[in-house]
């Protein structure tokens, strides 16, 4: 088997399957921030991406895609139920998001989590050449760095957590807390979205494992593990260019007409997830309609809530509650041909999303907790004329960078209402000044800068990035 100098390990492969005209299955690279960021590096090295291709049973043989080797890890239906839907998304996900929903703990889930992480570690060990860089992604695979180090101590191993990392008092609830921390400490470099997460991790390493730790360095046996904040970003130039296309501008104009050409369009784009603050946002909007501060004839809310993890019970319950509330608000405040809320659950392609971003006078991004929230950054990148107001939760990682947004505590209903009104009523000059500052920041700190920053920190010798730079 061909071995690689750079290996990315993630829960999913960056591919989509489609059916060709002759009925055969075809694979193509899926759009996405991580693969877009890494592709310039991957295509100039002998790179492999390790992940699950979707479906159950034997792993498909994929070969190369756009110059990158795809190595599929097989998962069974039991693995998906107990590892992905169970320990990853019904135990870790709620716990890491401030226990907005009660985490569940089952020994069977933990056993599946160990089993699947071992399988990913073995796959990475198989495809990595001696001394290779291996970059492990996110909470699904927190044991992989430690397991991989046991198999291949010659590797340079990085781990990046895309979601928040909780404070000690929450993490201490985990029955397997020590094993998870040791798994992460198998890495040479551990990256988080925010400095506070790195601080939480260092505190826990000392408290649970008794190891000397600072927010930047942790000593493990004879190794030093470095820790840091590397806030993830988007392909700013790509989104700006997409939003500036004439066909996207025309689509935005027609969308506004279809919405009744209102004075104000408020947009929210979420997965259907209890961390996203959808219910709190709907309640605030309902109260503004009831008080007359917002009127259906001149303001419309477009709420996208794409179904997610539909086999997890908490998500099914949430969808029912949200749809009942949307129905109540439209029944109480809407008029024939003028709903108070346009509620959408389908996914949209990138061009349609860019058109929606251009339509929105206010983008409401108000999660209860979020590692970063790239929707907020996409909206800013799409506002090519520097118009538009961003209403942003202070509990989203993006708030640390986009400080010119209208920042809000989504748990504070009155504060949420007042900041939404402030964004709707802001002077155009103030809106442009805020948006211009945020756009300048995103052009300096895009996803390519993020990937290079992390990999240069991991690649201490500089051999990989030097090789890439020399080939461009």
One Martini backbone bead per residue (centre of mass of N, CA, C, O) as a GRO file, in nm:
protein
  472
    1UNK     BB    1   0.097   0.036   0.021
    2UNK     BB    2   0.063   0.357   0.004
    3UNK     BB    3   0.240   0.620   0.148
    4UNK     BB    4   0.224   0.915   0.368
    5UNK     BB    5   0.314   1.249   0.479
    6UNK     BB    6  -0.008   1.313   0.488
    7UNK     BB    7  -0.268   1.273   0.742
    8UNK     BB    8  -0.619   1.262   0.747
    9UNK     BB    9  -0.848   1.238   1.031
   10UNK     BB   10  -1.196   1.158   0.990
   11UNK     BB   11  -1.515   1.067   1.009
   12UNK     BB   12  -1.524   1.188   0.714
   13UNK     BB   13  -1.523   1.189   0.395
   14UNK     BB   14  -1.476   1.426   0.116
   15UNK     BB   15  -1.754   1.280  -0.007
   16UNK     BB   16  -1.972   1.205  -0.286
   17UNK     BB   17  -2.241   1.033  -0.415
   18UNK     BB   18  -2.328   0.926  -0.753
   19UNK     BB   19  -2.522   0.888  -1.050
   20UNK     BB   20  -2.469   0.781  -1.343
   21UNK     BB   21  -2.608   0.741  -1.652
   22UNK     BB   22  -2.523   0.416  -1.631
   23UNK     BB   23  -2.559   0.364  -1.295
   24UNK     BB   24  -2.308   0.436  -1.171
   25UNK     BB   25  -2.090   0.495  -0.916
   26UNK     BB   26  -1.989   0.817  -0.799
   27UNK     BB   27  -1.710   1.020  -0.697
   28UNK     BB   28  -1.690   1.333  -0.510
   29UNK     BB   29  -1.595   1.626  -0.404
   30UNK     BB   30  -1.682   1.793  -0.134
   31UNK     BB   31  -1.794   2.054   0.008
   32UNK     BB   32  -1.560   2.227   0.230
   33UNK     BB   33  -1.350   2.367   0.449
   34UNK     BB   34  -1.125   2.157   0.506
   35UNK     BB   35  -1.066   2.062   0.214
   36UNK     BB   36  -1.008   2.346   0.101
   37UNK     BB   37  -0.768   2.411   0.288
   38UNK     BB   38  -0.590   2.137   0.223
   39UNK     BB   39  -0.557   2.094  -0.086
   40UNK     BB   40  -0.291   2.251  -0.150
   41UNK     BB   41  -0.130   2.047   0.030
   42UNK     BB   42  -0.221   1.764  -0.065
   43UNK     BB   43  -0.141   1.790  -0.382
   44UNK     BB   44   0.188   1.830  -0.287
   45UNK     BB   45   0.152   1.543  -0.168
   46UNK     BB   46   0.145   1.233  -0.002
   47UNK     BB   47  -0.190   1.199   0.046
   48UNK     BB   48  -0.429   1.108   0.314
   49UNK     BB   49  -0.773   1.019   0.370
   50UNK     BB   50  -0.936   0.929   0.670
   51UNK     BB   51  -1.262   0.755   0.652
   52UNK     BB   52  -1.598   0.765   0.613
   53UNK     BB   53  -1.825   0.696   0.331
   54UNK     BB   54  -2.070   0.554   0.407
   55UNK     BB   55  -2.242   0.333   0.527
   56UNK     BB   56  -2.248  -0.022   0.538
   57UNK     BB   57  -1.987  -0.233   0.566
   58UNK     BB   58  -1.786  -0.247   0.330
   59UNK     BB   59  -1.527  -0.085   0.206
   60UNK     BB   60  -1.464   0.115  -0.038
   61UNK     BB   61  -1.294   0.157  -0.338
   62UNK     BB   62  -1.136   0.476  -0.429
   63UNK     BB   63  -0.868   0.609  -0.425
   64UNK     BB   64  -0.829   0.885  -0.610
   65UNK     BB   65  -0.895   1.249  -0.539
   66UNK     BB   66  -0.751   1.508  -0.656
   67UNK     BB   67  -0.466   1.363  -0.551
   68UNK     BB   68  -0.616   1.205  -0.313
   69UNK     BB   69  -0.618   0.967  -0.087
   70UNK     BB   70  -0.880   0.730  -0.017
   71UNK     BB   71  -0.953   0.596   0.315
   72UNK     BB   72  -1.168   0.352   0.416
   73UNK     BB   73  -1.380   0.307   0.699
   74UNK     BB   74  -1.555   0.068   0.844
   75UNK     BB   75  -1.913   0.054   0.929
   76UNK     BB   76  -2.159  -0.039   1.129
   77UNK     BB   77  -2.468  -0.018   1.255
   78UNK     BB   78  -2.362  -0.038   1.547
   79UNK     BB   79  -2.155   0.186   1.530
   80UNK     BB   80  -2.351   0.416   1.464
   81UNK     BB   81  -2.529   0.388   1.714
   82UNK     BB   82  -2.294   0.384   1.951
   83UNK     BB   83  -2.088   0.597   1.849
   84UNK     BB   84  -2.233   0.831   1.697
   85UNK     BB   85  -2.522   0.848   1.835
   86UNK     BB   86  -2.407   0.801   2.111
   87UNK     BB   87  -2.126   0.900   2.238
   88UNK     BB   88  -2.085   1.146   2.054
   89UNK     BB   89  -2.415   1.267   2.043
   90UNK     BB   90  -2.524   1.181   2.359
   91UNK     BB   91  -2.262   1.267   2.526
   92UNK     BB   92  -2.048   1.478   2.423
   93UNK     BB   93  -2.210   1.701   2.286
   94UNK     BB   94  -2.378   1.807   2.530
   95UNK     BB   95  -2.140   1.846   2.725
   96UNK     BB   96  -1.978   2.052   2.531
   97UNK     BB   97  -2.273   2.224   2.542
   98UNK     BB   98  -2.351   2.276   2.855
   99UNK     BB   99  -2.584   2.074   2.896
  100UNK     BB  100  -2.855   2.146   2.749
  101UNK     BB  101  -2.855   1.845   2.739
  102UNK     BB  102  -2.869   1.542   2.870
  103UNK     BB  103  -2.644   1.322   2.914
  104UNK     BB  104  -2.552   0.995   2.810
  105UNK     BB  105  -2.480   0.667   2.971
  106UNK     BB  106  -2.307   0.384   2.811
  107UNK     BB  107  -2.111   0.112   2.788
  108UNK     BB  108  -2.164   0.036   2.491
  109UNK     BB  109  -2.073   0.306   2.374
  110UNK     BB  110  -1.782   0.304   2.474
  111UNK     BB  111  -1.696   0.045   2.330
  112UNK     BB  112  -1.747   0.161   2.046
  113UNK     BB  113  -1.556   0.400   2.061
  114UNK     BB  114  -1.302   0.233   2.093
  115UNK     BB  115  -1.328   0.056   1.840
  116UNK     BB  116  -1.334   0.284   1.626
  117UNK     BB  117  -1.072   0.426   1.705
  118UNK     BB  118  -0.891   0.182   1.648
  119UNK     BB  119  -0.955   0.165   1.346
  120UNK     BB  120  -0.846   0.446   1.271
  121UNK     BB  121  -0.559   0.410   1.378
  122UNK     BB  122  -0.481   0.170   1.197
  123UNK     BB  123  -0.524   0.316   0.929
  124UNK     BB  124  -0.314   0.542   0.975
  125UNK     BB  125  -0.067   0.355   1.023
  126UNK     BB  126  -0.075   0.223   0.736
  127UNK     BB  127  -0.047   0.513   0.554
  128UNK     BB  128   0.204   0.608   0.709
  129UNK     BB  129   0.493   0.733   0.691
  130UNK     BB  130   0.783   0.792   0.808
  131UNK     BB  131   0.730   1.084   0.995
  132UNK     BB  132   0.456   1.170   0.966
  133UNK     BB  133   0.169   1.364   0.932
  134UNK     BB  134  -0.108   1.370   1.171
  135UNK     BB  135  -0.459   1.476   1.143
  136UNK     BB  136  -0.695   1.499   1.392
  137UNK     BB  137  -1.064   1.508   1.404
  138UNK     BB  138  -1.242   1.547   1.670
  139UNK     BB  139  -1.475   1.398   1.900
  140UNK     BB  140  -1.494   1.111   1.761
  141UNK     BB  141  -1.139   1.092   1.793
  142UNK     BB  142  -0.990   1.117   2.090
  143UNK     BB  143  -0.821   0.833   2.096
  144UNK     BB  144  -0.629   0.823   1.849
  145UNK     BB  145  -0.358   0.949   1.936
  146UNK     BB  146  -0.285   0.729   2.149
  147UNK     BB  147  -0.315   0.479   1.967
  148UNK     BB  148  -0.113   0.574   1.747
  149UNK     BB  149   0.140   0.602   1.925
  150UNK     BB  150   0.155   0.300   1.998
  151UNK     BB  151   0.196   0.214   1.693
  152UNK     BB  152   0.346   0.521   1.603
  153UNK     BB  153   0.608   0.699   1.742
  154UNK     BB  154   0.719   0.853   1.469
  155UNK     BB  155   0.492   1.046   1.468
  156UNK     BB  156   0.316   1.343   1.385
  157UNK     BB  157   0.060   1.457   1.608
  158UNK     BB  158  -0.264   1.590   1.556
  159UNK     BB  159  -0.526   1.785   1.729
  160UNK     BB  160  -0.873   1.889   1.656
  161UNK     BB  161  -1.127   2.091   1.809
  162UNK     BB  162  -1.437   2.217   1.690
  163UNK     BB  163  -1.553   2.218   1.959
  164UNK     BB  164  -1.616   2.266   2.258
  165UNK     BB  165  -1.455   2.291   2.581
  166UNK     BB  166  -1.522   2.219   2.889
  167UNK     BB  167  -1.552   2.265   3.197
  168UNK     BB  168  -1.460   2.081   3.463
  169UNK     BB  169  -1.749   2.039   3.597
  170UNK     BB  170  -1.847   1.883   3.339
  171UNK     BB  171  -1.628   1.675   3.257
  172UNK     BB  172  -1.636   1.516   3.538
  173UNK     BB  173  -1.892   1.339   3.459
  174UNK     BB  174  -1.724   1.147   3.313
  175UNK     BB  175  -1.648   0.815   3.338
  176UNK     BB  176  -1.400   0.852   3.092
  177UNK     BB  177  -1.199   1.096   3.136
  178UNK     BB  178  -0.906   0.986   3.138
  179UNK     BB  179  -0.905   0.846   2.859
  180UNK     BB  180  -0.960   1.101   2.691
  181UNK     BB  181  -0.713   1.263   2.776
  182UNK     BB  182  -0.499   1.056   2.693
  183UNK     BB  183  -0.572   1.048   2.398
  184UNK     BB  184  -0.502   1.346   2.334
  185UNK     BB  185  -0.196   1.320   2.453
  186UNK     BB  186  -0.083   1.173   2.192
  187UNK     BB  187  -0.027   1.440   2.097
  188UNK     BB  188   0.176   1.720   2.002
  189UNK     BB  189  -0.092   1.884   1.906
  190UNK     BB  190  -0.349   2.092   2.054
  191UNK     BB  191  -0.653   2.216   1.918
  192UNK     BB  192  -0.850   2.511   1.952
  193UNK     BB  193  -1.074   2.775   1.924
  194UNK     BB  194  -1.011   2.864   2.226
  195UNK     BB  195  -0.839   2.961   2.504
  196UNK     BB  196  -1.038   2.850   2.718
  197UNK     BB  197  -1.016   2.554   2.631
  198UNK     BB  198  -0.716   2.520   2.698
  199UNK     BB  199  -0.754   2.583   2.997
  200UNK     BB  200  -0.948   2.354   3.065
  201UNK     BB  201  -0.758   2.125   2.985
  202UNK     BB  202  -0.523   2.185   3.179
  203UNK     BB  203  -0.684   2.154   3.439
  204UNK     BB  204  -0.769   1.854   3.392
  205UNK     BB  205  -0.491   1.722   3.372
  206UNK     BB  206  -0.419   1.789   3.665
  207UNK     BB  207  -0.673   1.682   3.818
  208UNK     BB  208  -0.686   1.382   3.686
  209UNK     BB  209  -0.357   1.314   3.616
  210UNK     BB  210  -0.123   1.497   3.755
  211UNK     BB  211  -0.013   1.702   3.544
  212UNK     BB  212   0.191   1.925   3.417
  213UNK     BB  213   0.030   2.248   3.336
  214UNK     BB  214  -0.050   2.461   3.071
  215UNK     BB  215  -0.195   2.642   2.811
  216UNK     BB  216   0.075   2.532   2.623
  217UNK     BB  217   0.197   2.301   2.828
  218UNK     BB  218   0.256   1.936   2.847
  219UNK     BB  219   0.374   1.681   3.053
  220UNK     BB  220   0.455   1.350   2.907
  221UNK     BB  221   0.676   1.208   3.039
  222UNK     BB  222   0.911   1.274   2.771
  223UNK     BB  223   0.693   1.483   2.678
  224UNK     BB  224   0.570   1.764   2.481
  225UNK     BB  225   0.258   1.919   2.483
  226UNK     BB  226   0.091   2.125   2.273
  227UNK     BB  227  -0.117   2.420   2.321
  228UNK     BB  228  -0.396   2.580   2.129
  229UNK     BB  229  -0.531   2.849   1.942
  230UNK     BB  230  -0.734   2.779   1.626
  231UNK     BB  231  -0.937   2.955   1.452
  232UNK     BB  232  -1.164   2.883   1.240
  233UNK     BB  233  -1.252   2.916   0.891
  234UNK     BB  234  -1.290   3.052   0.569
  235UNK     BB  235  -1.342   3.106   0.223
  236UNK     BB  236  -1.362   3.424   0.160
  237UNK     BB  237  -1.313   3.464  -0.145
  238UNK     BB  238  -1.515   3.254  -0.246
  239UNK     BB  239  -1.773   3.382  -0.124
  240UNK     BB  240  -1.744   3.663  -0.249
  241UNK     BB  241  -1.745   3.570  -0.546
  242UNK     BB  242  -2.019   3.432  -0.539
  243UNK     BB  243  -2.191   3.683  -0.442
  244UNK     BB  244  -2.091   3.863  -0.707
  245UNK     BB  245  -2.250   3.720  -0.897
  246UNK     BB  246  -2.497   3.790  -1.117
  247UNK     BB  247  -2.685   3.541  -1.057
  248UNK     BB  248  -2.695   3.591  -0.750
  249UNK     BB  249  -2.807   3.877  -0.755
  250UNK     BB  250  -3.068   3.800  -0.907
  251UNK     BB  251  -3.168   3.594  -0.700
  252UNK     BB  252  -3.191   3.796  -0.467
  253UNK     BB  253  -3.403   3.977  -0.597
  254UNK     BB  254  -3.623   3.751  -0.626
  255UNK     BB  255  -3.642   3.672  -0.330
  256UNK     BB  256  -3.747   3.942  -0.229
  257UNK     BB  257  -4.002   3.936  -0.393
  258UNK     BB  258  -4.113   3.663  -0.276
  259UNK     BB  259  -4.123   3.808   0.022
  260UNK     BB  260  -4.257   4.111  -0.053
  261UNK     BB  261  -4.058   4.342  -0.028
  262UNK     BB  262  -3.928   4.411   0.236
  263UNK     BB  263  -3.757   4.609   0.452
  264UNK     BB  264  -3.697   4.339   0.626
  265UNK     BB  265  -3.446   4.075   0.654
  266UNK     BB  266  -3.436   3.779   0.839
  267UNK     BB  267  -3.167   3.542   0.906
  268UNK     BB  268  -3.154   3.178   0.959
  269UNK     BB  269  -2.885   2.923   0.983
  270UNK     BB  270  -2.954   2.582   1.066
  271UNK     BB  271  -2.937   2.328   1.253
  272UNK     BB  272  -3.119   2.085   1.412
  273UNK     BB  273  -3.034   2.216   1.730
  274UNK     BB  274  -3.014   2.275   2.076
  275UNK     BB  275  -2.757   2.480   2.044
  276UNK     BB  276  -2.891   2.720   1.842
  277UNK     BB  277  -3.146   2.885   1.966
  278UNK     BB  278  -3.429   2.871   1.821
  279UNK     BB  279  -3.645   2.904   2.044
  280UNK     BB  280  -3.549   3.177   2.155
  281UNK     BB  281  -3.578   3.333   1.888
  282UNK     BB  282  -3.881   3.287   1.845
  283UNK     BB  283  -3.975   3.419   2.107
  284UNK     BB  284  -3.862   3.700   2.053
  285UNK     BB  285  -4.017   3.748   1.788
  286UNK     BB  286  -4.301   3.713   1.902
  287UNK     BB  287  -4.284   3.955   2.104
  288UNK     BB  288  -4.236   4.173   1.886
  289UNK     BB  289  -4.506   4.127   1.746
  290UNK     BB  290  -4.693   4.172   1.995
  291UNK     BB  291  -4.578   4.476   2.052
  292UNK     BB  292  -4.509   4.614   1.749
  293UNK     BB  293  -4.198   4.643   1.677
  294UNK     BB  294  -4.288   4.420   1.473
  295UNK     BB  295  -4.395   4.387   1.129
  296UNK     BB  296  -4.512   4.190   0.876
  297UNK     BB  297  -4.524   4.411   0.640
  298UNK     BB  298  -4.182   4.482   0.692
  299UNK     BB  299  -4.110   4.190   0.826
  300UNK     BB  300  -3.892   3.897   0.784
  301UNK     BB  301  -3.849   3.550   0.865
  302UNK     BB  302  -3.580   3.329   0.785
  303UNK     BB  303  -3.594   2.976   0.868
  304UNK     BB  304  -3.336   2.755   0.886
  305UNK     BB  305  -3.383   2.382   0.955
  306UNK     BB  306  -3.183   2.128   0.930
  307UNK     BB  307  -3.192   1.817   0.958
  308UNK     BB  308  -3.055   1.622   1.245
  309UNK     BB  309  -3.009   1.337   1.388
  310UNK     BB  310  -3.300   1.174   1.363
  311UNK     BB  311  -3.230   0.914   1.561
  312UNK     BB  312  -3.226   1.120   1.785
  313UNK     BB  313  -3.452   1.197   2.020
  314UNK     BB  314  -3.389   1.502   2.083
  315UNK     BB  315  -3.432   1.592   1.781
  316UNK     BB  316  -3.726   1.513   1.745
  317UNK     BB  317  -3.840   1.692   1.969
  318UNK     BB  318  -3.738   1.962   1.865
  319UNK     BB  319  -3.882   1.968   1.593
  320UNK     BB  320  -4.166   1.967   1.707
  321UNK     BB  321  -4.145   2.232   1.869
  322UNK     BB  322  -4.067   2.425   1.639
  323UNK     BB  323  -4.312   2.369   1.449
  324UNK     BB  324  -4.525   2.461   1.649
  325UNK     BB  325  -4.421   2.755   1.684
  326UNK     BB  326  -4.439   2.844   1.393
  327UNK     BB  327  -4.742   2.791   1.366
  328UNK     BB  328  -4.833   2.986   1.588
  329UNK     BB  329  -4.712   3.248   1.473
  330UNK     BB  330  -4.853   3.238   1.196
  331UNK     BB  331  -5.144   3.220   1.310
  332UNK     BB  332  -5.127   3.496   1.480
  333UNK     BB  333  -4.954   3.703   1.259
  334UNK     BB  334  -5.035   3.616   0.998
  335UNK     BB  335  -5.111   3.636   0.649
  336UNK     BB  336  -5.226   3.623   0.354
  337UNK     BB  337  -4.916   3.586   0.198
  338UNK     BB  338  -4.796   3.668   0.517
  339UNK     BB  339  -4.571   3.536   0.679
  340UNK     BB  340  -4.372   3.565   0.954
  341UNK     BB  341  -4.250   3.276   0.871
  342UNK     BB  342  -3.995   3.123   0.685
  343UNK     BB  343  -3.986   2.769   0.667
  344UNK     BB  344  -3.684   2.568   0.632
  345UNK     BB  345  -3.545   2.216   0.561
  346UNK     BB  346  -3.373   2.241   0.327
  347UNK     BB  347  -3.116   2.221   0.122
  348UNK     BB  348  -2.852   2.429  -0.013
  349UNK     BB  349  -2.670   2.563  -0.226
  350UNK     BB  350  -2.423   2.792  -0.244
  351UNK     BB  351  -2.568   3.000  -0.424
  352UNK     BB  352  -2.832   3.020  -0.262
  353UNK     BB  353  -2.699   3.104   0.002
  354UNK     BB  354  -2.570   3.364  -0.105
  355UNK     BB  355  -2.840   3.497  -0.177
  356UNK     BB  356  -2.951   3.501   0.113
  357UNK     BB  357  -2.727   3.674   0.230
  358UNK     BB  358  -2.795   3.922   0.045
  359UNK     BB  359  -3.089   3.966   0.152
  360UNK     BB  360  -2.995   4.003   0.439
  361UNK     BB  361  -3.005   4.251   0.686
  362UNK     BB  362  -3.024   4.020   0.909
  363UNK     BB  363  -2.813   3.808   1.101
  364UNK     BB  364  -2.914   3.529   1.306
  365UNK     BB  365  -2.666   3.416   1.553
  366UNK     BB  366  -2.789   3.223   1.851
  367UNK     BB  367  -2.624   3.034   2.021
  368UNK     BB  368  -2.564   2.874   2.324
  369UNK     BB  369  -2.333   2.695   2.176
  370UNK     BB  370  -2.012   2.735   1.996
  371UNK     BB  371  -1.718   2.686   1.858
  372UNK     BB  372  -1.789   2.902   1.608
  373UNK     BB  373  -1.953   2.963   1.337
  374UNK     BB  374  -1.958   2.988   0.987
  375UNK     BB  375  -2.210   3.147   0.907
  376UNK     BB  376  -2.119   3.423   1.007
  377UNK     BB  377  -1.875   3.438   0.809
  378UNK     BB  378  -2.029   3.403   0.544
  379UNK     BB  379  -2.200   3.654   0.561
  380UNK     BB  380  -1.972   3.858   0.564
  381UNK     BB  381  -1.840   3.770   0.293
  382UNK     BB  382  -2.116   3.829   0.120
  383UNK     BB  383  -2.090   4.149   0.192
  384UNK     BB  384  -1.973   4.332  -0.068
  385UNK     BB  385  -2.119   4.626   0.033
  386UNK     BB  386  -2.114   4.646   0.361
  387UNK     BB  387  -2.374   4.535   0.440
  388UNK     BB  388  -2.522   4.444   0.719
  389UNK     BB  389  -2.629   4.261   1.011
  390UNK     BB  390  -2.483   4.103   1.302
  391UNK     BB  391  -2.629   3.861   1.510
  392UNK     BB  392  -2.437   3.752   1.803
  393UNK     BB  393  -2.331   3.520   1.999
  394UNK     BB  394  -2.115   3.510   2.278
  395UNK     BB  395  -2.110   3.168   2.252
  396UNK     BB  396  -1.951   3.204   2.001
  397UNK     BB  397  -1.644   3.183   1.869
  398UNK     BB  398  -1.677   3.430   1.665
  399UNK     BB  399  -1.695   3.664   1.883
  400UNK     BB  400  -1.381   3.701   1.922
  401UNK     BB  401  -1.361   3.832   1.619
  402UNK     BB  402  -1.670   3.962   1.582
  403UNK     BB  403  -1.702   4.246   1.762
  404UNK     BB  404  -1.897   4.422   1.554
  405UNK     BB  405  -2.123   4.286   1.639
  406UNK     BB  406  -2.434   4.200   1.774
  407UNK     BB  407  -2.411   4.120   2.091
  408UNK     BB  408  -2.549   3.822   2.265
  409UNK     BB  409  -2.763   3.678   2.507
  410UNK     BB  410  -2.977   3.410   2.445
  411UNK     BB  411  -3.097   3.390   2.749
  412UNK     BB  412  -3.173   3.698   2.703
  413UNK     BB  413  -3.462   3.806   2.592
  414UNK     BB  414  -3.445   4.115   2.611
  415UNK     BB  415  -3.165   4.144   2.481
  416UNK     BB  416  -3.239   4.010   2.213
  417UNK     BB  417  -3.455   4.214   2.130
  418UNK     BB  418  -3.282   4.476   2.142
  419UNK     BB  419  -3.059   4.386   1.936
  420UNK     BB  420  -3.247   4.338   1.699
  421UNK     BB  421  -3.352   4.627   1.685
  422UNK     BB  422  -3.077   4.762   1.649
  423UNK     BB  423  -3.015   4.623   1.377
  424UNK     BB  424  -3.273   4.728   1.225
  425UNK     BB  425  -3.213   5.057   1.319
  426UNK     BB  426  -2.956   5.115   1.198
  427UNK     BB  427  -2.724   5.299   1.069
  428UNK     BB  428  -2.567   5.267   0.773
  429UNK     BB  429  -2.283   5.364   0.863
  430UNK     BB  430  -2.254   5.164   1.099
  431UNK     BB  431  -2.292   4.906   0.943
  432UNK     BB  432  -2.049   4.945   0.749
  433UNK     BB  433  -1.825   4.965   0.959
  434UNK     BB  434  -1.863   4.689   1.084
  435UNK     BB  435  -1.843   4.515   0.825
  436UNK     BB  436  -1.567   4.605   0.727
  437UNK     BB  437  -1.404   4.500   0.970
  438UNK     BB  438  -1.488   4.201   0.941
  439UNK     BB  439  -1.386   4.158   0.651
  440UNK     BB  440  -1.090   4.221   0.700
  441UNK     BB  441  -1.041   3.993   0.898
  442UNK     BB  442  -1.123   3.751   0.706
  443UNK     BB  443  -0.903   3.807   0.490
  444UNK     BB  444  -0.667   3.750   0.696
  445UNK     BB  445  -0.856   3.499   0.838
  446UNK     BB  446  -0.855   3.228   0.683
  447UNK     BB  447  -0.844   2.892   0.613
  448UNK     BB  448  -0.552   2.895   0.509
  449UNK     BB  449  -0.425   3.025   0.758
  450UNK     BB  450  -0.515   2.808   0.955
  451UNK     BB  451  -0.374   2.558   0.834
  452UNK     BB  452  -0.086   2.676   0.838
  453UNK     BB  453  -0.066   2.735   1.136
  454UNK     BB  454  -0.100   2.447   1.238
  455UNK     BB  455   0.109   2.288   1.060
  456UNK     BB  456   0.357   2.459   1.144
  457UNK     BB  457   0.339   2.373   1.444
  458UNK     BB  458   0.363   2.064   1.390
  459UNK     BB  459   0.598   2.124   1.172
  460UNK     BB  460   0.893   2.190   1.302
  461UNK     BB  461   1.087   2.151   1.046
  462UNK     BB  462   0.924   2.239   0.769
  463UNK     BB  463   0.914   2.019   0.538
  464UNK     BB  464   0.631   2.029   0.420
  465UNK     BB  465   0.595   2.339   0.357
  466UNK     BB  466   0.849   2.361   0.185
  467UNK     BB  467   0.759   2.162  -0.034
  468UNK     BB  468   0.502   2.312  -0.116
  469UNK     BB  469   0.624   2.590  -0.186
  470UNK     BB  470   0.818   2.468  -0.412
  471UNK     BB  471   0.556   2.362  -0.598
  472UNK     BB  472   0.398   2.652  -0.660
   0.00000   0.00000   0.00000
